[in-house]
Amino acid sequence: MTAGEERKPQGVRPSLFLERQSYRRRRLMDAARLLPILGAALVAIPLLWPSPNTSDEGMPLSSAILYIFTCWALLIVISLIFGFAARRMTASDDSEAESDRWPH
C-alpha cells in the first residue's frame, strides 16, 4: 500500500443498533427479571400501613392477607402476559438476524 492510497471498505458494515424485535425481546426479558423485586416491594407495603387507631396494633390481618393475595394473583397474571408475549415474539422471529447475513 502506498501512502496516498486509502483503504476502501469491502462492503457496507452492519448497523451497530439492535433490530427492533431483538430490542423489544430484551426489554421484555429485563421487565420479567424485575418482577420478583416488584413483588417483594408490593408484599412489604403492609408493613408500612399506619395503624387505624392510636394503639400499636396496626391494620387488621384480614386486610393484609387480602392485599398480599391480590398482589400474588396480579404478579401471576403479569408473568403470564410476559410469557405469552415472549412466545409470540419468538414465533414471529423466524427470519435470520441482520447481523447473521453479513460475512465475518
C-alpha positions in Angstrom: 0.0 0.0 0.0 1.3 3.4 -0.8 0.9 6.5 1.4 -1.6 8.2 -0.9 -3.7 5.1 -1.3 -6.7 4.8 1.1 -8.3 1.6 2.1 -11.8 1.2 0.8 -14.4 -0.9 2.7 -15.3 -4.2 1.1 -19.0 -3.9 1.9 -21.4 -2.0 4.0 -21.0 -2.6 7.7 -24.0 -3.9 9.6 -25.8 -1.5 11.9 -24.5 -1.2 15.4 -28.0 -0.9 16.7 -30.2 -3.9 17.6 -33.1 -4.8 15.5 -36.5 -3.7 16.7 -37.7 -7.3 17.5 -34.5 -8.1 19.3 -34.6 -4.9 21.3 -38.2 -5.5 22.4 -37.4 -9.1 23.4 -34.5 -7.9 25.5 -36.6 -5.2 27.2 -39.3 -7.8 27.9 -36.8 -10.1 29.5 -35.5 -7.2 31.6 -39.0 -6.4 32.8 -39.6 -10.1 33.6 -36.4 -10.1 35.7 -37.6 -7.1 37.7 -40.9 -8.9 38.6 -39.6 -10.5 41.8 -38.3 -7.2 43.0 -41.7 -5.6 42.3 -43.4 -8.5 44.1 -41.1 -8.1 47.2 -41.8 -4.4 47.3 -45.6 -4.9 46.9 -45.7 -7.6 49.6 -43.7 -5.3 52.0 -46.2 -2.4 51.7 -48.5 -3.8 54.5 -45.6 -3.3 56.9 -45.7 0.4 56.2 -49.5 0.8 56.7 -50.4 3.2 59.6 -52.5 1.9 62.4 -56.2 2.7 62.2 -56.2 3.8 65.9 -53.6 5.1 68.2 -52.6 1.7 69.6 -49.7 -0.3 68.2 -52.0 -3.0 66.6 -51.7 -1.9 63.0 -54.0 -2.9 60.2 -56.2 -6.0 60.6 -54.6 -9.2 59.5 -57.5 -9.9 57.1 -56.8 -6.7 55.2 -53.1 -7.5 54.9 -53.8 -11.1 53.8 -56.3 -10.0 51.2 -53.8 -7.4 49.9 -51.0 -10.0 49.7 -53.2 -12.5 47.9 -54.3 -9.8 45.4 -50.6 -8.8 44.7 -49.7 -12.5 44.3 -52.5 -13.0 41.8 -51.6 -9.8 39.9 -47.9 -11.0 39.6 -49.1 -14.3 38.2 -51.2 -12.6 35.6 -48.3 -10.2 34.7 -45.9 -13.2 34.3 -48.4 -15.0 32.1 -48.7 -11.9 29.9 -44.9 -11.7 29.6 -44.8 -15.4 28.8 -47.4 -15.1 26.0 -45.6 -12.0 24.6 -42.2 -13.8 24.6 -43.7 -16.8 22.9 -45.3 -14.6 20.2 -42.1 -12.7 19.6 -40.0 -15.9 19.2 -42.7 -17.3 16.8 -42.7 -14.2 14.7 -38.9 -14.0 14.6 -38.3 -16.9 12.2 -36.1 -14.9 9.9 -32.4 -14.7 10.5 -30.9 -11.7 12.2 -29.5 -8.9 10.1 -26.0 -9.4 11.6 -26.1 -13.1 10.5 -26.4 -12.1 6.9 -23.1 -10.3 6.7 -19.9 -12.2 6.1 -17.5 -12.2 9.0 
